[in-house]
């Protein structure tokens, strides 16, 4: 019945102090301490932080120079070209900055390369696009930190470049007018985990402050919250504030395109959660870029006519459905190869490729395989003598560091610890596999590849009071860096025969300390056969809510049970 190792985190001594200082239940304080939030002031900001807690954007190296140059460009009527990326983060970064610069009176244009034709990032040859558009200032969003050659060519033509990015740089920084990247050497910014939209928001914040319009910042939070969640950025610090307040702003949407997208997702009139963004809104925007139609997503956010926005949102929905079907096929093929070759038993990093796989889909398949086999995955789609890779990693394993060790094989590569992309010649793929497998074998301890349930704290049912749930709600939004807490209740009694839900899930009633709660094991159909009324179970679970007939109620989402 139990497939996972249970790891109950040791209580941190700081938890008692947090509980006393902030009036929190001890289990909630333990959750905070488990996330390394150890002092009352930091915990107060985490639980009850506001927009006033955002850092001064001018703390970021290069910000003052970037703002000065943008203001001059607007005053002189110079063409400003925003160079974006084709994923949610890149598209919304471009839309946000375009809106901000246009509101200042800027002459703004944009360019986003087509994923399947041009690949990721700014290429040296893209200087031709800038010259053709007549731009005097180029601002990159969610890309550009490795565009050394492009910036050099731009300077030769008298074109200034401002880089805004959040990816790790290469050995050499572009010699741009300004580089805004919190992970670049010398960035000196206290928040290193911003997504591309987060870096752009800091630029917008600085521009608004310079123009005495700081109060308008909240209008950009809707898009930055979507981009931050979709890019799987850590939900701590400023990212947490962006998402927390951005989700609230999504209750009242004015942009016609975003409104139509929310409608097609079935979220109209509902409280939109981080899960809704991650699994409904984000994938539909991403589908445009993945399927080679980025311009459809861009047009959605610039369109104003309701008929047009509804048609565009419907088209994105159709593209997402096509993406899901293709994803399912590729996942089935890849998973069968892993099982047939016992690859998960042989390797700490799974590397697979095919000339029949879609370049825009393999990243999301890699994410599913990573979850299925509990190890990092790098998938390749091959075409025209090149292998185009996309990888995803498990927590605590930095895939980008493995790629760094093998950089000699790549024509280009980049990304984050948990998501990477790369391109190389097909002839180099066998050598890369050997080198990456060696890097993974030396870098990844066996312990990190074991499935675990990380339990935050013991909890008895009598502690789950209204006051407790109110404090628990303050931990939201959940995501990377702040996972939904998992609690452990020991010896709960199953008081009725478990029920099978749709042949896939199991629902049961658990009682302990005179309190009874509904509990659901998602994807655990076998539990309905294995568990009997009267069984005493240790249950590891998170607290979730569901809405039925307009009424919201709490239930236990079971991560694991054992006798």
C-alpha positions as CSV (number, residue, x, y, z in Angstrom):
1,X,0.0,0.0,0.0
2,X,2.9,2.4,0.7
3,X,5.3,3.3,-2.1
4,X,7.0,6.3,-0.5
5,X,9.5,6.8,2.2
6,X,8.0,9.0,4.9
7,X,10.2,11.8,6.2
8,X,8.9,13.7,9.2
9,X,10.9,16.9,9.4
10,X,12.5,17.5,12.8
11,X,10.8,20.3,14.7
12,X,12.9,23.5,14.5
13,X,13.6,25.2,17.8
14,X,12.7,28.6,16.3
15,X,9.1,27.4,15.7
16,X,8.1,27.9,19.3
17,X,9.3,31.5,19.2
18,X,7.4,32.2,16.0
19,X,4.3,30.8,17.5
20,X,4.5,32.9,20.6
21,X,5.5,36.1,18.8
22,X,2.8,36.0,16.1
23,X,0.1,34.1,17.9
24,X,0.3,31.1,15.5
25,X,-0.6,27.4,16.1
26,X,2.6,25.6,16.7
27,X,2.2,23.3,13.6
28,X,1.8,26.4,11.4
29,X,5.0,27.9,13.0
30,X,6.8,24.6,12.2
31,X,5.8,25.0,8.6
32,X,7.4,28.4,8.4
33,X,10.5,27.2,10.1
34,X,10.7,24.3,7.7
35,X,10.9,26.9,4.9
36,X,13.7,28.6,6.7
37,X,11.5,31.5,7.8
38,X,13.0,31.7,11.3
39,X,12.6,35.3,12.7
40,X,9.2,36.9,13.6
41,X,9.8,39.9,11.2
42,X,10.4,37.6,8.3
43,X,7.5,35.5,9.2
44,X,5.3,38.6,9.4
45,X,6.3,39.7,5.9
46,X,5.7,36.2,4.6
47,X,2.3,35.8,6.1
48,X,1.1,39.4,5.8
49,X,3.4,41.2,3.4
50,X,2.1,44.0,1.2
51,X,3.3,45.9,-1.9
52,X,5.0,48.3,0.5
53,X,7.5,45.4,1.2
54,X,8.8,45.4,-2.4
55,X,12.4,46.4,-2.7
56,X,13.5,49.6,-4.2
57,X,14.0,48.7,-7.9
58,X,17.0,51.0,-8.1
59,X,18.9,48.5,-5.9
60,X,19.4,46.4,-9.1
61,X,22.6,47.2,-10.8
62,X,22.0,49.0,-14.1
63,X,18.4,50.1,-13.3
64,X,19.2,53.8,-13.1
65,X,21.0,53.7,-16.5
66,X,18.1,51.7,-18.1
67,X,15.5,54.2,-16.8
68,X,17.5,57.2,-18.0
69,X,17.9,55.8,-21.5
70,X,14.3,54.8,-21.8
71,X,13.1,58.2,-20.7
72,X,15.4,59.8,-23.3
73,X,14.1,57.5,-26.0
74,X,10.5,58.5,-25.2
75,X,11.3,62.2,-25.1
76,X,13.1,62.0,-28.5
77,X,10.5,59.9,-30.1
78,X,12.9,57.1,-30.9
79,X,11.7,53.6,-31.9
80,X,12.0,51.1,-29.0
81,X,12.0,47.4,-30.0
82,X,11.2,44.9,-27.3
83,X,12.7,41.5,-28.0
84,X,10.7,38.8,-26.3
85,X,10.4,35.0,-25.9
86,X,7.7,32.6,-26.9
87,X,6.6,31.1,-23.5
88,X,4.2,32.6,-21.0
89,X,7.0,34.4,-19.1
90,X,8.4,36.0,-22.3
91,X,5.0,36.9,-23.9
92,X,3.7,38.5,-20.8
93,X,7.0,40.3,-20.1
94,X,6.7,41.9,-23.5
95,X,3.0,42.8,-23.1
96,X,3.7,44.4,-19.7
97,X,6.7,46.5,-20.9
98,X,4.9,47.4,-24.2
99,X,1.9,48.7,-22.2
100,X,4.1,50.6,-19.7
101,X,6.2,52.3,-22.5
102,X,3.2,53.1,-24.6
103,X,1.5,54.7,-21.6
104,X,4.6,57.0,-21.3
105,X,4.2,58.0,-25.0
106,X,6.9,55.8,-26.3
107,X,7.1,54.6,-29.9
108,X,7.1,50.8,-29.2
109,X,7.5,47.8,-31.4
110,X,8.1,44.1,-30.5
111,X,9.7,41.0,-32.0
112,X,9.3,37.4,-30.7
113,X,11.2,34.7,-32.6
114,X,9.1,31.7,-33.8
115,X,10.0,28.7,-31.7
116,X,10.1,26.1,-34.3
117,X,11.9,28.1,-36.9
118,X,14.4,30.3,-34.9
119,X,14.6,28.7,-31.5
120,X,15.2,30.4,-28.2
121,X,16.9,33.8,-27.6
122,X,18.6,36.6,-29.5
123,X,20.8,35.5,-32.3
124,X,23.5,37.6,-33.9
125,X,21.6,37.7,-37.2
126,X,18.6,39.3,-35.4
127,X,20.4,42.6,-35.7
128,X,18.8,42.7,-39.2
129,X,15.4,42.8,-37.6
130,X,16.4,45.8,-35.5
131,X,17.8,47.7,-38.5
132,X,14.7,46.9,-40.6
133,X,12.4,48.2,-37.9
134,X,14.5,51.3,-37.4
135,X,14.9,51.0,-33.7
136,X,17.4,53.0,-31.7
137,X,16.9,51.1,-28.5
138,X,16.4,47.4,-28.0
139,X,15.1,46.0,-24.7
140,X,15.2,42.2,-24.2
141,X,12.8,40.5,-21.9
142,X,13.2,36.9,-20.5
143,X,16.2,36.5,-22.8
144,X,19.5,38.1,-23.9
145,X,21.9,37.4,-21.1
146,X,24.1,35.4,-23.5
147,X,23.6,37.7,-26.6
148,X,27.2,38.9,-26.6
149,X,27.6,39.0,-30.4
150,X,24.2,40.7,-31.0
151,X,25.0,43.5,-28.5
152,X,28.5,44.0,-30.1
153,X,26.9,44.3,-33.6
154,X,24.2,46.7,-32.2
155,X,26.9,48.9,-30.7
156,X,28.7,49.1,-34.0
157,X,25.5,50.4,-35.5
158,X,24.9,53.0,-32.8
159,X,22.0,51.0,-31.3
160,X,21.7,50.8,-27.5
161,X,20.6,47.5,-25.8
162,X,19.1,47.0,-22.4
163,X,19.1,43.3,-21.3
164,X,16.3,42.2,-18.8
165,X,16.6,38.5,-18.0
166,X,16.7,36.1,-15.2
167,X,18.7,33.2,-16.6
168,X,22.3,32.4,-15.7
169,X,24.9,34.2,-17.9
170,X,27.6,32.6,-19.9
171,X,31.3,33.2,-19.4
172,X,31.0,36.7,-20.8
173,X,28.3,39.3,-20.1
174,X,27.0,41.3,-23.1
175,X,28.5,44.8,-23.2
176,X,25.0,46.3,-23.1
177,X,24.0,49.8,-21.9
178,X,22.4,48.1,-18.9
179,X,22.0,44.4,-17.8
180,X,19.1,43.8,-15.4
181,X,19.5,40.2,-14.2
182,X,19.3,39.3,-10.5
183,X,21.6,36.3,-11.0
184,X,24.3,38.2,-13.1
185,X,27.6,38.9,-11.4
186,X,27.5,42.2,-9.5
187,X,23.7,42.5,-9.7
188,X,23.5,43.4,-6.0
189,X,19.8,42.8,-5.9
190,X,18.4,41.1,-2.7
191,X,15.9,38.9,-4.7
192,X,17.7,36.4,-7.0
193,X,14.7,34.2,-7.9
194,X,12.6,36.6,-10.0
195,X,11.0,35.3,-13.2
196,X,11.4,37.3,-16.4
197,X,8.1,39.1,-15.7
198,X,9.4,39.9,-12.2
199,X,12.5,41.6,-13.6
200,X,10.3,43.6,-16.1
201,X,8.0,44.5,-13.2
202,X,11.0,46.0,-11.4
203,X,11.8,48.1,-14.5
204,X,8.2,49.2,-14.7
205,X,8.2,50.0,-11.0
206,X,11.3,52.2,-11.5
207,X,9.7,53.9,-14.5
208,X,6.5,54.6,-12.7
209,X,8.4,55.9,-9.6
210,X,10.4,58.2,-11.9
211,X,7.2,59.6,-13.4
212,X,5.4,59.9,-10.1
213,X,2.9,57.2,-10.9
214,X,3.9,54.5,-8.5
215,X,0.2,53.8,-7.5
216,X,-0.4,52.3,-11.0
217,X,1.9,49.3,-10.3
218,X,-0.9,47.1,-9.1
219,X,-2.4,47.1,-12.7
220,X,0.6,45.0,-13.8
221,X,0.2,42.4,-11.1
222,X,-2.3,40.2,-13.0
223,X,0.2,39.4,-15.7
224,X,3.2,39.2,-13.5
225,X,1.4,36.6,-11.3
226,X,0.5,34.5,-14.3
227,X,4.1,34.6,-15.6
228,X,5.7,33.9,-12.3
229,X,3.5,30.8,-11.7
230,X,3.9,29.5,-15.2
231,X,7.6,29.8,-15.1
232,X,7.7,27.8,-11.9
233,X,9.5,30.5,-10.0
234,X,10.1,30.2,-6.2
235,X,7.1,31.6,-4.3
236,X,9.0,33.4,-1.6
237,X,10.0,37.1,-1.2
238,X,8.9,39.4,-4.0
239,X,7.5,36.6,-6.1
240,X,5.2,35.7,-3.3
241,X,3.9,39.3,-3.1
242,X,3.5,39.5,-6.9
243,X,1.4,36.3,-7.0
244,X,-0.5,36.9,-3.8
245,X,-1.8,40.3,-4.9
246,X,-1.9,39.5,-8.6
247,X,-4.3,36.6,-8.0
248,X,-6.6,39.0,-6.1
249,X,-6.5,41.4,-9.1
250,X,-7.6,38.6,-11.4
251,X,-11.0,38.8,-9.7
252,X,-11.6,42.0,-11.6
253,X,-10.1,41.9,-15.1
254,X,-10.4,44.7,-17.6
255,X,-8.2,43.5,-20.4
256,X,-10.6,42.0,-23.0
257,X,-8.2,39.2,-24.1
258,X,-7.4,38.1,-20.6
259,X,-11.1,38.2,-19.8
260,X,-11.9,35.9,-22.8
261,X,-9.1,33.5,-21.8
262,X,-10.5,33.3,-18.2
263,X,-13.9,32.5,-19.7
264,X,-12.6,29.8,-22.0
265,X,-10.9,28.2,-19.0
266,X,-14.2,28.0,-17.2
267,X,-13.1,30.4,-14.5
268,X,-15.4,33.3,-15.0
269,X,-16.9,34.5,-11.7
270,X,-14.7,32.2,-9.6
271,X,-11.8,32.9,-7.3
272,X,-8.7,32.1,-9.4
273,X,-6.0,30.1,-7.6
274,X,-2.4,29.4,-8.4
275,X,-3.5,26.0,-9.5
276,X,-6.0,27.5,-12.0
277,X,-3.1,29.6,-13.4
278,X,-0.7,26.7,-13.5
279,X,-3.0,24.2,-15.0
280,X,-5.5,26.2,-17.0
281,X,-4.5,29.7,-17.9
282,X,-0.8,29.2,-18.4
283,X,-0.9,26.1,-20.6
284,X,-3.3,27.8,-23.0
285,X,-0.9,30.8,-23.5
286,X,2.0,28.4,-23.7
287,X,0.3,26.3,-26.3
288,X,0.6,29.1,-28.9
289,X,4.4,29.1,-28.6
290,X,4.7,25.3,-28.3
291,X,2.7,24.7,-31.4
292,X,4.4,27.5,-33.5
293,X,1.7,30.2,-33.2
294,X,3.1,32.6,-30.7
295,X,1.5,35.6,-32.4
296,X,-2.0,34.3,-31.5
297,X,-1.2,34.7,-27.8
298,X,0.3,38.1,-28.3
299,X,-2.7,39.3,-30.3
300,X,-5.0,38.1,-27.6
301,X,-3.6,40.6,-25.1
302,X,-3.5,43.5,-27.5
303,X,-7.0,42.9,-29.1
304,X,-9.9,44.9,-27.8
305,X,-13.0,43.7,-29.8
306,X,-14.9,41.0,-27.9
307,X,-15.6,38.9,-31.0
308,X,-11.8,38.9,-31.8
309,X,-10.7,38.1,-28.2
310,X,-13.3,35.3,-27.9
311,X,-12.1,33.8,-31.2
312,X,-8.5,34.0,-30.2
313,X,-9.1,32.4,-26.8
314,X,-11.1,29.6,-28.5
315,X,-8.1,29.0,-30.9
316,X,-5.7,28.8,-27.9
317,X,-8.0,26.3,-26.3
318,X,-8.0,24.2,-29.4
319,X,-4.2,24.4,-29.7
320,X,-3.9,23.3,-26.1
321,X,-6.1,20.3,-26.7
322,X,-3.9,19.4,-29.7
323,X,-0.9,19.8,-27.5
324,X,-2.4,17.5,-24.8
325,X,-3.0,14.8,-27.4
326,X,0.5,15.0,-28.8
327,X,2.0,15.1,-25.3
328,X,0.1,12.0,-24.3
329,X,1.5,10.1,-27.3
330,X,5.1,11.2,-26.7
331,X,4.9,10.4,-23.0
332,X,3.6,6.9,-23.7
333,X,6.4,6.3,-26.2
334,X,9.1,7.6,-23.9
335,X,7.8,5.9,-20.7
336,X,7.7,2.6,-22.6
337,X,11.3,3.0,-23.7
338,X,12.4,3.7,-20.1
339,X,10.6,0.6,-18.8
340,X,11.7,-1.7,-21.6
341,X,15.3,-0.7,-21.2
342,X,15.2,-0.5,-17.4
343,X,16.7,2.9,-17.8
344,X,15.6,4.2,-14.5
345,X,17.5,1.4,-12.8
346,X,20.7,2.1,-14.8
347,X,20.9,5.9,-14.9
348,X,20.3,8.9,-12.6
349,X,19.5,11.1,-15.5
350,X,17.1,9.9,-18.3
351,X,18.1,11.0,-21.8
352,X,15.9,10.1,-24.7
353,X,15.2,11.5,-28.2
354,X,13.4,11.0,-31.5
355,X,13.0,12.6,-34.9
356,X,9.2,12.0,-34.5
357,X,8.9,14.2,-31.4
358,X,7.6,17.8,-31.4
359,X,10.2,20.3,-30.2
360,X,7.5,22.4,-28.5
361,X,6.1,19.5,-26.5
362,X,9.1,17.6,-25.2
363,X,9.6,20.0,-22.2
364,X,6.3,19.3,-20.7
365,X,6.7,15.5,-21.4
366,X,10.1,15.7,-19.6
367,X,8.3,17.2,-16.6
368,X,5.8,14.2,-16.5
369,X,8.6,11.7,-16.9
370,X,10.5,13.4,-14.1
371,X,7.5,12.9,-11.8
372,X,6.9,9.3,-13.0
373,X,10.5,8.1,-12.5
374,X,11.7,10.5,-9.8
375,X,14.9,11.6,-11.6
376,X,15.9,14.5,-14.0
377,X,14.9,14.0,-17.6
378,X,16.4,15.5,-20.8
379,X,14.4,14.9,-24.0
380,X,15.5,15.6,-27.6
381,X,13.7,16.3,-30.8
382,X,16.0,15.8,-33.8
383,X,15.7,17.5,-37.2
384,X,18.1,18.7,-39.9
385,X,21.1,17.3,-38.2
386,X,20.5,19.1,-34.9
387,X,19.2,17.8,-31.6
388,X,16.9,20.3,-29.7
389,X,16.7,19.4,-26.0
390,X,14.4,20.3,-23.2
391,X,14.9,19.1,-19.6
392,X,13.2,19.1,-16.2
393,X,14.7,18.2,-12.8
394,X,13.5,17.1,-9.4
395,X,13.9,19.2,-6.3
396,X,17.4,19.5,-4.9
397,X,19.0,18.5,-8.3
398,X,20.4,21.3,-10.5
399,X,20.1,20.2,-14.1
400,X,21.8,23.3,-15.4
401,X,24.9,22.5,-13.4
402,X,25.1,19.1,-15.1
403,X,24.8,20.9,-18.5
404,X,27.5,23.4,-17.4
405,X,29.9,20.4,-17.0
406,X,29.2,19.4,-20.7
407,X,29.1,22.9,-22.3
408,X,31.6,21.9,-25.0
409,X,29.0,19.8,-26.8
410,X,26.3,22.5,-27.1
411,X,25.7,25.0,-29.9
412,X,23.6,26.8,-27.3
413,X,22.1,26.1,-23.9
414,X,20.6,27.7,-20.8
415,X,17.9,27.7,-18.2
416,X,17.4,27.2,-14.4
417,X,18.3,24.5,-11.9
418,X,15.0,22.8,-12.7
419,X,14.3,23.6,-16.4
420,X,16.8,23.7,-19.2
421,X,17.0,23.9,-23.0
422,X,19.9,23.1,-25.3
423,X,20.9,22.6,-29.0
424,X,23.7,20.5,-30.4
425,X,24.7,18.5,-33.5
426,X,23.1,15.1,-33.7
427,X,26.5,13.6,-34.2
428,X,27.5,14.8,-30.8
429,X,24.5,13.3,-29.0
430,X,26.2,10.0,-28.0
431,X,29.2,11.7,-26.5
432,X,26.9,14.2,-24.7
433,X,24.9,11.3,-23.2
434,X,28.0,9.6,-21.8
435,X,29.3,12.9,-20.4
436,X,25.9,13.9,-18.8
437,X,25.4,10.4,-17.3
438,X,28.9,10.7,-15.8
439,X,28.1,14.2,-14.4
440,X,24.8,12.9,-13.0
441,X,26.4,9.9,-11.4
442,X,28.9,12.0,-9.6
443,X,26.5,14.9,-8.6
444,X,23.3,13.1,-7.6
445,X,23.2,11.1,-4.4
446,X,21.1,7.9,-4.5
447,X,19.0,9.3,-1.6
448,X,17.7,12.2,-3.8
449,X,16.2,9.7,-6.3
450,X,14.0,8.0,-3.7
451,X,10.3,9.0,-3.5
452,X,9.6,10.8,-0.3
453,X,6.7,12.3,1.5
454,X,8.1,15.3,3.4
455,X,5.9,15.8,6.4
456,X,5.9,19.2,8.1
457,X,4.4,18.4,11.4
458,X,2.3,16.1,13.5
459,X,-1.3,17.3,13.8
460,X,-4.3,15.9,15.7
461,X,-7.8,16.4,14.3
462,X,-8.8,18.4,17.3
463,X,-6.3,21.1,16.4
464,X,-8.0,21.7,13.0
465,X,-10.2,24.6,14.2
466,X,-11.5,27.6,12.4
467,X,-8.6,29.7,13.8
468,X,-6.1,27.1,12.6
469,X,-7.6,27.1,9.1
470,X,-7.4,30.9,9.0
471,X,-3.7,30.8,9.8
472,X,-3.2,28.0,7.3
473,X,-4.8,30.2,4.6
474,X,-2.2,32.9,5.2
475,X,0.5,30.4,4.0
476,X,-1.1,30.5,0.5
477,X,-0.1,30.9,-2.4
478,X,1.7,27.6,-2.6
479,X,4.3,26.5,-5.1
480,X,8.1,26.0,-5.5
481,X,9.8,27.0,-2.3
482,X,6.5,27.0,-0.4
483,X,4.8,23.7,-1.1
484,X,1.4,23.0,0.4
485,X,2.1,21.7,4.0
486,X,1.8,18.0,4.7
487,X,0.6,17.0,8.2
488,X,0.6,13.6,9.9
489,X,-2.2,12.2,12.0
490,X,-1.5,8.9,13.6
491,X,-4.1,6.2,14.3
492,X,-7.1,7.6,12.5
493,X,-10.0,5.2,12.3
494,X,-11.7,4.4,9.0
495,X,-15.4,4.7,10.0
496,X,-17.1,3.6,6.8
497,X,-16.2,1.4,3.8
498,X,-13.9,3.4,1.4
499,X,-15.5,4.4,-1.8
500,X,-14.0,4.3,-5.3
501,X,-14.3,7.5,-7.3
502,X,-14.5,7.0,-11.1
503,X,-12.3,3.9,-10.7
504,X,-9.3,6.2,-10.2
505,X,-9.5,7.6,-6.7
506,X,-10.5,6.6,-3.2
507,X,-12.7,8.5,-0.7
508,X,-13.0,7.6,3.0
509,X,-14.0,9.0,6.3
510,X,-11.3,9.3,9.0
511,X,-12.0,9.9,12.7
512,X,-9.7,10.8,15.5
513,X,-10.1,12.7,18.8
514,X,-13.8,12.9,18.3
515,X,-13.5,14.7,14.9
516,X,-14.3,13.2,11.5
517,X,-13.0,14.4,8.1
518,X,-13.5,13.4,4.5
519,X,-10.2,12.2,3.0
520,X,-9.4,11.6,-0.7
521,X,-6.5,9.6,-2.1
522,X,-6.2,11.0,-5.7
523,X,-5.0,8.4,-8.1
524,X,-5.1,5.8,-5.4
525,X,-7.8,3.4,-6.8
526,X,-6.2,0.4,-5.1
527,X,-6.9,1.8,-1.6
528,X,-10.6,1.2,-2.0
529,X,-9.9,-2.5,-2.2
530,X,-7.1,-2.7,0.4
531,X,-8.5,-0.6,3.2
532,X,-11.4,-1.7,5.3
533,X,-13.8,-0.1,7.7
534,X,-12.3,-0.2,11.2
535,X,-8.7,0.0,10.0
536,X,-6.4,2.3,12.0
537,X,-4.2,4.4,9.7
538,X,-1.4,6.9,9.9
539,X,-2.4,9.5,7.4
540,X,-0.1,12.0,5.7
541,X,-2.2,14.7,4.0
542,X,-2.6,18.3,3.0
543,X,-5.6,20.5,3.7
544,X,-7.6,21.4,0.6
545,X,-11.0,22.9,-0.2
546,X,-13.6,21.9,-2.8
547,X,-16.7,23.8,-3.9
548,X,-20.0,21.9,-4.3
549,X,-23.3,23.7,-5.0
550,X,-21.6,27.0,-4.1
551,X,-20.4,25.8,-0.7
552,X,-16.7,25.6,0.0
553,X,-15.6,22.8,2.4
554,X,-12.3,21.5,3.6
555,X,-11.1,17.9,3.1
556,X,-7.9,15.9,3.6
557,X,-5.9,15.3,0.4
558,X,-4.1,12.1,1.2
559,X,-0.4,11.9,0.2
560,X,0.0,8.5,1.8
561,X,-1.5,6.1,4.4
562,X,0.0,3.2,6.3
563,X,-1.3,0.8,9.0
